Amino acid sequence: MDQLSEDRKIVRLEETESTNSCLKELLRTEHLEEGSVVVADFQTAGRGQMGNSWYSTKGDNLLFSLLIYPIEIPANEQFIISRIISLAIKNTLDQFTDDIRIKWPNDIYWKDRKIAGILIENSLQGKIIENSIIGIGLNLNQQVFPPELPNPVSLRQITATEQDKDYILDLLMKEFFLLYRGLQRGEKQVIEDEYMLDLYRVNGYYWFE
């Protein structure tokens, strides 16, 4: 295991079925600190929201899962985790380009094109979230996508610059834990307000896929 920013642990894999599944299996066999990450160059069975698959060419994009223990968040308020990671991705990408928006419930868009997706799997114990595995697929350097994908885009296509995956992962983790610690300090309403401001077509109509 390598060190990530703030001494968080990171497991790097060339290939795995899915980073969420891998992190879940690791958690069954050993204790992992909050902030542990599994990152892979390629997923053979990457998953998205509502059973959708996630397509990515090998080594081009940022595919990872993050573990947290949000025991202070009631199970009936678990969507705040989605809001925090969505804002963290947006705030990270804002450092490279404009027009980044959050498309409810689990996608990140640049203009009208999808640049990232999120899959969160919570383990509940009664009214408590025992742990949360947050999976992210972020299109960084892929330049060609299958024609059947309706609207993908990568950061490299937007900026015409090859991106450093480790650097962006580090930025994203810093943005996430800044918001997460804010929530723990009682800043939930600040997060909710920022999320609503950053929603894709918040004043218009939505097509939910």
C-alpha distance (Angstrom), angle and dihedral (degrees) to the residues before:
residue distance angle dihedral
M1 . . .
D2 3.79 . .
Q3 3.77 128.7 .
L4 3.78 121.1 -102.2
S5 3.79 125.1 -169.1
E6 3.81 115.1 -55.8
D7 3.84 89.6 19.6
R8 3.79 94.1 -71.6
K9 3.81 116.2 156.9
I10 3.78 123.2 -113.6
V11 3.81 129.4 -170.6
R12 3.81 113.7 -157.4
L13 3.81 120.5 -155.9
E14 3.78 132.1 179.3
E15 3.79 91.0 -149.1
T16 3.80 139.4 0.4
E17 3.78 138.1 159.9
S18 3.79 89.9 -111.0
T19 3.79 132.3 -26.7
N20 3.81 90.8 -129.5
S21 3.80 91.4 55.2
C22 3.81 91.7 45.2
L23 3.80 93.2 50.7
K24 3.80 90.5 46.4
E25 3.81 90.4 53.4
L26 3.80 92.6 47.7
L27 3.78 89.1 51.7
R28 3.80 90.4 55.5
T29 3.80 92.4 56.6
E30 3.81 104.5 36.9
H31 3.78 143.7 14.9
L32 3.79 112.1 -96.8
E33 3.78 125.0 -164.3
E34 3.78 119.6 -120.3
G35 3.78 108.1 -90.9
S36 3.80 95.1 37.8
V37 3.80 112.4 149.2
V38 3.80 136.5 -160.7
V39 3.81 113.5 -159.6
A40 3.81 125.7 -178.1
D41 3.78 137.0 -171.2
F42 3.80 90.2 -143.8
Q43 3.81 139.2 13.0
T44 3.80 119.1 -154.0
A45 3.80 91.9 -162.8
G46 3.79 106.3 19.6
R47 3.78 112.4 176.8
G48 3.76 134.8 -149.7
Q49 3.78 135.9 -173.0
M50 3.85 118.3 -49.5
G51 3.81 93.4 10.6
N52 3.79 96.5 -56.9
S53 3.80 118.5 146.7
W54 3.81 123.2 -121.1
Y55 3.81 116.4 -134.7
S56 3.80 121.3 -152.9
T57 3.79 134.6 154.7
K58 3.80 114.8 -122.0
G59 3.80 115.9 -82.4
D60 3.80 96.5 -5.4
N61 3.78 103.8 96.9
L62 3.79 141.0 43.5
L63 3.81 109.3 -101.9
F64 3.78 115.9 171.9
S65 3.78 147.9 135.2
L66 3.79 128.1 -139.7
L67 3.81 128.3 -155.1
I68 3.80 123.8 -144.7
Y69 3.81 134.4 166.6
P70 3.82 102.8 -142.5
I71 3.79 96.0 176.2
E72 3.81 91.1 150.3
I73 3.83 90.9 62.7
P74 3.84 113.1 85.8
A75 3.80 113.4 -127.0
N76 3.81 90.8 -118.6
E77 3.83 89.6 58.8
Q78 3.81 96.8 48.6
F79 3.82 94.0 121.7
I80 3.82 88.1 77.3
I81 3.83 86.2 77.0
S82 3.80 89.4 60.1
R83 3.79 90.0 49.1
I84 3.80 92.1 51.8
I85 3.82 96.5 49.0
S86 3.82 90.9 43.4
L87 3.80 90.7 53.3
A88 3.80 91.1 45.1
I89 3.81 91.5 54.8
K90 3.80 91.6 45.4
N91 3.80 93.0 48.0
T92 3.80 89.9 49.5
L93 3.80 94.2 49.6
D94 3.81 91.0 44.7
Q95 3.81 86.1 70.4
F96 3.82 89.3 65.3
T97 3.80 106.8 31.9
D98 3.80 146.4 0.9
D99 3.82 130.5 -114.9
I100 3.81 97.8 51.2
R101 3.81 112.7 152.6
I102 3.80 138.2 172.3
K103 3.81 115.2 -117.8
W104 3.78 110.2 -155.7
P105 2.93 126.6 -83.7
N106 3.81 109.9 6.6
D107 3.81 114.1 -16.7
I108 3.79 135.2 93.3
Y109 3.80 118.4 -147.9
W110 3.78 137.1 -163.8
K111 3.79 104.5 -153.1
D112 3.84 101.7 -46.7
R113 3.79 96.7 -23.9
K114 3.79 130.5 92.3
I115 3.80 116.2 -118.5
A116 3.82 101.5 164.5
G117 3.79 143.4 16.6
I118 3.79 133.1 -161.5
L119 3.81 132.6 -150.7
I120 3.81 116.9 -173.2
E121 3.80 122.0 -170.3
N122 3.79 115.6 -170.7
S123 3.79 124.9 -164.5
L124 3.80 108.0 -147.9
Q125 3.77 128.9 -158.2
G126 3.77 108.1 -173.0
K127 3.80 107.4 -57.9
I128 3.82 92.8 -17.1
I129 3.81 130.8 88.6
E130 3.80 101.5 -130.6
N131 3.80 93.2 -170.9
S132 3.76 140.0 -16.5
I133 3.80 126.7 -147.0
I134 3.79 110.9 -159.7
G135 3.80 115.2 -162.9
I136 3.80 120.3 -163.8
G137 3.78 131.8 -172.8
L138 3.80 110.9 -170.3
N139 3.80 120.3 -179.3
L140 3.79 105.0 -134.8
N141 3.80 113.9 150.7
Q142 3.80 107.0 3.6
Q143 3.81 111.0 122.8
V144 3.81 103.1 178.6
F145 3.81 124.2 49.0
P146 3.83 129.5 -175.7
P147 3.82 111.6 -92.0
E148 3.80 91.8 -124.2
L149 3.81 90.4 67.1
P150 3.80 103.3 91.2
N151 3.79 105.6 -147.7
P152 3.84 117.2 -4.1
V153 3.79 125.1 154.1
S154 3.80 135.2 173.3
L155 3.78 131.1 -144.9
R156 3.79 89.3 -117.0
Q157 3.80 90.7 56.9
I158 3.80 89.8 50.9
T159 3.80 98.0 45.2
A160 3.84 100.6 27.8
T161 3.81 86.3 -132.3
E162 3.80 130.6 111.0
Q163 3.80 109.5 -117.1
D164 3.81 129.9 -137.5
K165 3.81 107.0 -125.1
D166 3.80 96.0 -159.4
Y167 3.78 92.3 49.7
I168 3.80 92.6 51.1
L169 3.80 92.1 45.1
D170 3.79 88.8 53.9
L171 3.81 92.0 49.0
L172 3.78 91.2 48.1
M173 3.80 93.4 50.8
K174 3.79 90.9 51.0
E175 3.81 91.0 50.5
F176 3.80 91.8 47.3
F177 3.79 96.4 50.2
L178 3.80 91.6 44.4
L179 3.81 88.4 59.9
Y180 3.81 94.6 37.7
R181 3.81 92.7 53.0
G182 3.79 88.0 46.5
L183 3.79 89.3 56.4
Q184 3.80 89.6 50.8
R185 3.81 88.3 53.4
G186 3.80 90.7 55.6
E187 3.82 99.7 -96.5
K188 3.80 95.2 132.3
Q189 3.81 95.0 126.0
V190 3.81 91.6 51.5
I191 3.81 88.8 54.6
E192 3.81 92.5 46.1
D193 3.81 91.8 50.5
E194 3.81 93.5 47.9
Y195 3.80 90.7 48.3
M196 3.80 92.7 53.1
L197 3.81 91.1 49.5
D198 3.80 91.2 53.5
L199 3.80 99.2 47.7
Y200 3.80 117.7 125.4
R201 3.81 111.0 -108.6
V202 3.77 90.8 -9.2
N203 3.80 91.4 167.5
G204 3.79 95.9 41.1
Y205 3.77 140.9 51.9
Y206 3.80 126.4 -62.1
W207 3.76 132.2 -143.8
F208 3.79 106.5 -153.8
E209 3.79 114.7 -155.1
